[in-house]
Amino acid sequence: MTTIPTNLQAVRNRIAAACTNSGRPADAVQILAVSKTWPLASVLEAAGCGQRAFGENYVQEGVEKVAALAGLNPALSLAWHFIGPLQSNKTRLVAENFSWVQSVDRLKIAERLAVQRPLDLPPLQVCIQVNVSGEATKSGCAPAELPFLAQRVATLPGLCLRGLMAIPEPTEDVDLQLQRFHQVRLLFDGLKRNGLAVDTLSMGMSHDLEAAIQAGATMVRVGTAIFGARE
Ligand SMILES: *Cc1c(COP(=O)(O)O)cnc(C)c1O
């Protein structure tokens, strides 16, 4: 007996409650199901419950799943998001296989993705990963560099800048969670004030999605709470 349908429903309920608590509409927050390390069968099971957006962290693993599922059931039309650290030598595989990349944190990576995105595919949907935890985490662009990077990414052909992604340092301290997510929200609002048409604020995971939603997340990336604990 599997628990994926039950888990997914529980996550939807948590999101609905968090939306209610912060006076936001129930459909204001999308779930990205993070399927890294889990087999195709798990993805198919979540897809069977209506889940359509899936996140992968490792290029090779993600590409294999994208290819296998496209072959199995193209009608499902799942959206695959790349959310892991991205090295220059892996950008082509990401540009050719994913619909979204949420972990763009420097111009060089964005430029490579733009050139490598096949012309017969829709633009690659991009979030810039921003680091609001300073030394505590390595990935992500510094807040001070964000306005320039965002303006440049927004002009690149083959890419569509959608917003920001953040992974603040893990903490049980809800006040600190809120503080970090609020910092990201302010950066997101700043991009809008600068005239960028961004609509996606990707923050919050299994343990802290309530705080992220309170701070304005429009997408939460949930692995463990849907698929179970990873090895
Ligand atoms: C693994 C991962 C997640 C999901 O984390 P859980 O705690 O399992 O929900 C979300 N975002 C990123 C970038 C991840 O690497």
The ligand as an SDF file (V2000), in Angstrom:
LIG
                    3D

 15 15  0  0  0  0  0  0  0  0999 V2000
   15.3170   18.3050   -2.1530 C   0  0  0  0  0  0  0  0  0  0  0  0
   14.8560   19.6810   -2.4330 C   0  0  0  0  0  0  0  0  0  0  0  0
   13.5690   20.1050   -2.0840 C   0  0  0  0  0  0  0  0  0  0  0  0
   12.5860   19.2280   -1.3160 C   0  0  0  0  0  0  0  0  0  0  0  0
   12.9720   19.1240    0.0160 O   0  0  0  0  0  0  0  0  0  0  0  0
   12.0570   18.3000    1.0630 P   0  0  0  0  0  0  0  0  0  0  0  0
   12.5830   18.7320    2.3730 O   0  0  0  0  0  0  0  0  0  0  0  0
   12.2700   16.8610    0.7800 O   0  0  0  0  0  0  0  0  0  0  0  0
   10.6570   18.7240    0.8470 O   0  0  0  0  0  0  0  0  0  0  0  0
   13.1810   21.3840   -2.4450 C   0  0  0  0  0  0  0  0  0  0  0  0
   14.0050   22.2190   -3.1120 N   0  0  0  0  0  0  0  0  0  0  0  0
   15.2500   21.8510   -3.4630 C   0  0  0  0  0  0  0  0  0  0  0  0
   16.1030   22.8170   -4.2030 C   0  0  0  0  0  0  0  0  0  0  0  0
   15.7070   20.5910   -3.1270 C   0  0  0  0  0  0  0  0  0  0  0  0
   16.9620   20.2510   -3.4540 O   0  0  0  0  0  0  0  0  0  0  0  0
  1  2  1  0
  2  3  1  0
  2 14  2  0
  3  4  1  0
  3 10  2  0
  4  5  1  0
  5  6  1  0
  6  7  2  0
  6  8  1  0
  6  9  1  0
 10 11  1  0
 11 12  2  0
 12 13  1  0
 12 14  1  0
 14 15  1  0
M  END
$$$$
